[in-house]
Structures are given as C-alpha cells and as structure tokens.
C-alpha cells in the first residue's frame, strides 16, 4: 500500500492503495465516482473511459500509480457547477441513451474529440467512437449528439445529407 495523490476533477485526492491498482477501482470504490463503469476489464468496451491529460483513456487498464499528479477528468468533472458540459447536454437533447452503460465512454470520447477537433466530420466522429461498444442501437443519436455538442460550443461542423436524413 502507498499513499497516492491523484488530481481528479480539478482537486487533489489522496488514497491508500497499491500503485498497480487499476485507476477505475480507485475512482469508483475509493472516490465514489460512478461515471466510469466496469465493462469488460480489458480496455475493449470503453465504459471506463476518463480523460487523462485531456486524452481519452481506459481507466480499467491504467495503474493508479502511473497517473499521480496528472489531471484526470471523469464524467462527474465535465459540468461547471449546475451547467452541463455541451456534450452532456447534447446527449440529453438527442436522447442518445437507452440502458446508459456505454454513455460514460461515449461522452468522454466525444469530449476528447471536440477538444482536439471542434469541427469534426461525420467520419471523424465515427472513428473517435469506434472503440466504444454499445448494444442498444442508439448509434445515430450518439452521432447526432456529438454534432449538436459541436454546435452548442459555437463551432458547428457542416451537416451531411446522411446526418440530416437520419434525424
């Protein structure tokens, strides 16, 4: 056991854990942050996605000791006070959730995409979300939500005929 100091959602949090404990376990079990979900435990489904240094990362695979002092953002850290992040709001507006299990990973991957590319094309959105699994069938709504988030940020991507027809 070691005392780990993690920078989570803008604040420093100290936890007692082995340095090789998966970050996901610390976020959920020690810090009560339940946005990231345990899905596959293999980094393949994306349910556990968080932002580390602004990049989407699978927290089930990352040893907590390897991210000490680096900024970690979970789903809970996206909102600013009572104001939801544009991605969160867009997912609500577009009804882009059914069971909700994949939504954490989809939102976090979308946030990382829009941070690096505020005007993604439909293909870029699909590519950014390709490694997040969803079995509910809300794929069209999720793509629409990412487009809406870009619009909400005031950096709208041009809509394609396919995206307009899918709405």
C-alpha positions as CSV (number, residue, x, y, z in Angstrom):
1,X,0.0,0.0,0.0
2,X,1.1,3.5,-0.8
3,X,-0.4,6.9,-0.4
4,X,-1.4,8.1,-3.9
5,X,-2.1,11.7,-4.7
6,X,-4.4,12.0,-7.7
7,X,-5.6,15.1,-9.5
8,X,-9.2,14.3,-10.1
9,X,-11.8,16.7,-11.5
10,X,-9.7,19.7,-10.5
11,X,-8.9,18.7,-7.0
12,X,-6.2,16.7,-5.3
13,X,-7.4,13.4,-3.7
14,X,-5.3,11.1,-1.5
15,X,-6.0,7.4,-1.4
16,X,-4.2,4.4,0.2
17,X,-3.8,1.8,-2.5
18,X,-1.2,-0.3,-4.3
19,X,0.3,1.7,-7.2
20,X,-0.7,-1.0,-9.6
21,X,-4.4,-0.9,-8.7
22,X,-6.4,-0.1,-11.8
23,X,-7.5,3.6,-11.7
24,X,-11.1,2.6,-12.3
25,X,-11.2,0.8,-9.0
26,X,-9.9,3.8,-7.1
27,X,-12.3,6.2,-8.9
28,X,-15.4,4.0,-8.2
29,X,-14.5,2.4,-4.9
30,X,-12.4,4.9,-3.0
31,X,-13.6,8.2,-4.6
32,X,-17.3,7.3,-5.2
33,X,-17.1,8.5,-8.8
34,X,-19.5,6.2,-10.6
35,X,-19.5,7.8,-14.1
36,X,-16.8,5.4,-15.3
37,X,-18.2,1.9,-15.5
38,X,-16.6,-1.6,-15.2
39,X,-17.5,-3.2,-18.5
40,X,-15.0,-5.7,-19.8
41,X,-12.0,-5.1,-17.7
42,X,-9.8,-5.5,-20.8
43,X,-9.9,-1.9,-22.2
44,X,-12.1,-3.0,-25.2
45,X,-15.6,-1.7,-24.4
46,X,-14.8,1.9,-23.4
47,X,-17.3,2.0,-20.5
48,X,-14.5,3.1,-18.1
49,X,-13.2,5.9,-20.2
50,X,-11.8,9.0,-18.5
51,X,-9.7,11.9,-19.7
52,X,-6.0,11.9,-18.6
53,X,-4.1,14.9,-19.8
54,X,-7.1,15.7,-21.9
55,X,-7.0,12.4,-23.8
56,X,-9.5,9.6,-23.6
57,X,-8.0,6.7,-21.6
58,X,-9.3,3.3,-20.4
59,X,-9.2,3.5,-16.6
60,X,-9.5,-0.3,-16.2
61,X,-6.0,-0.7,-17.7
62,X,-4.2,2.2,-16.1
63,X,-2.3,1.6,-12.9
64,X,-3.2,4.4,-10.5
65,X,0.4,5.0,-9.6
66,X,1.2,5.9,-13.2
67,X,-1.1,8.9,-13.2
68,X,-0.1,10.6,-9.9
69,X,0.0,14.4,-10.5
70,X,-1.6,14.2,-13.9
71,X,-5.1,15.7,-14.5
72,X,-7.8,13.1,-14.5
73,X,-11.4,14.1,-15.5
74,X,-14.4,11.8,-15.0
75,X,-17.9,12.3,-16.3
76,X,-18.7,14.0,-13.0
77,X,-16.0,16.6,-13.6
78,X,-17.3,17.8,-17.0
79,X,-20.1,20.0,-15.7
80,X,-19.3,23.5,-14.4
81,X,-21.4,23.9,-11.4
82,X,-25.0,23.4,-12.4
83,X,-24.2,23.9,-16.1
84,X,-23.7,20.6,-18.0
85,X,-20.9,20.3,-20.5
86,X,-22.1,20.8,-24.0
87,X,-21.5,17.1,-24.7
88,X,-23.6,16.0,-21.8
89,X,-26.4,18.4,-22.8
90,X,-26.3,17.2,-26.4
91,X,-26.7,13.6,-25.3
92,X,-29.8,14.6,-23.3
93,X,-31.2,16.7,-26.2
94,X,-30.7,13.9,-28.7
95,X,-32.0,11.1,-26.5
96,X,-28.7,9.3,-27.1
97,X,-29.0,6.7,-24.3
98,X,-31.0,3.6,-23.7
99,X,-29.5,1.5,-21.0
100,X,-26.8,4.1,-20.3
101,X,-23.9,1.7,-19.7
102,X,-21.8,2.9,-22.7
103,X,-22.7,6.6,-22.3
104,X,-19.9,7.5,-20.0
105,X,-17.3,6.2,-22.6
106,X,-19.2,7.8,-25.5
107,X,-19.4,11.2,-23.8
108,X,-15.7,11.1,-22.6
109,X,-14.5,10.1,-26.1
110,X,-16.7,12.8,-27.7
111,X,-15.3,15.4,-25.3
112,X,-11.7,14.4,-26.1
113,X,-12.6,14.6,-29.9
114,X,-14.1,18.0,-29.6
115,X,-11.2,19.3,-27.6
116,X,-8.8,18.4,-30.3
117,X,-11.1,18.9,-33.2
118,X,-14.0,21.3,-32.6
119,X,-15.4,20.8,-36.1
120,X,-15.3,17.0,-36.8
121,X,-16.8,15.4,-39.8
122,X,-19.2,12.5,-39.5
123,X,-16.4,10.1,-40.4
124,X,-14.1,11.6,-37.7
125,X,-16.9,11.3,-35.2
126,X,-17.4,7.6,-36.1
127,X,-13.7,7.0,-36.0
128,X,-13.4,8.6,-32.5
129,X,-16.2,6.5,-31.2
130,X,-15.4,3.3,-33.0
131,X,-13.8,1.6,-29.9
132,X,-16.7,2.3,-27.6
133,X,-19.2,-0.6,-27.6
134,X,-23.0,0.0,-27.5
135,X,-25.5,-2.8,-27.9
136,X,-28.7,-0.7,-27.5
137,X,-28.8,0.7,-31.0
138,X,-28.6,4.5,-30.4
139,X,-25.6,4.9,-32.7
140,X,-27.4,7.5,-34.9
141,X,-28.5,9.5,-31.9
142,X,-25.0,9.4,-30.5
143,X,-23.5,10.8,-33.7
144,X,-26.2,13.5,-33.7
145,X,-25.3,14.3,-30.1
146,X,-21.7,14.9,-31.0
147,X,-22.7,17.1,-33.8
148,X,-25.1,19.0,-31.5
149,X,-22.3,19.4,-28.9
150,X,-20.1,21.0,-31.6
151,X,-22.9,23.3,-32.4
152,X,-23.6,24.1,-28.7
153,X,-19.9,25.1,-28.5
154,X,-20.4,27.5,-31.4
155,X,-18.1,25.5,-33.6
156,X,-20.6,23.7,-35.7
157,X,-19.5,21.1,-38.3
158,X,-21.3,21.2,-41.6
159,X,-24.1,18.6,-41.6
160,X,-24.1,15.9,-44.3
161,X,-27.2,14.8,-46.1
162,X,-27.0,11.4,-44.4
163,X,-26.9,13.0,-40.9
164,X,-29.8,15.2,-41.7
165,X,-31.8,12.3,-43.1
166,X,-31.1,10.2,-40.0
167,X,-32.7,12.6,-37.7
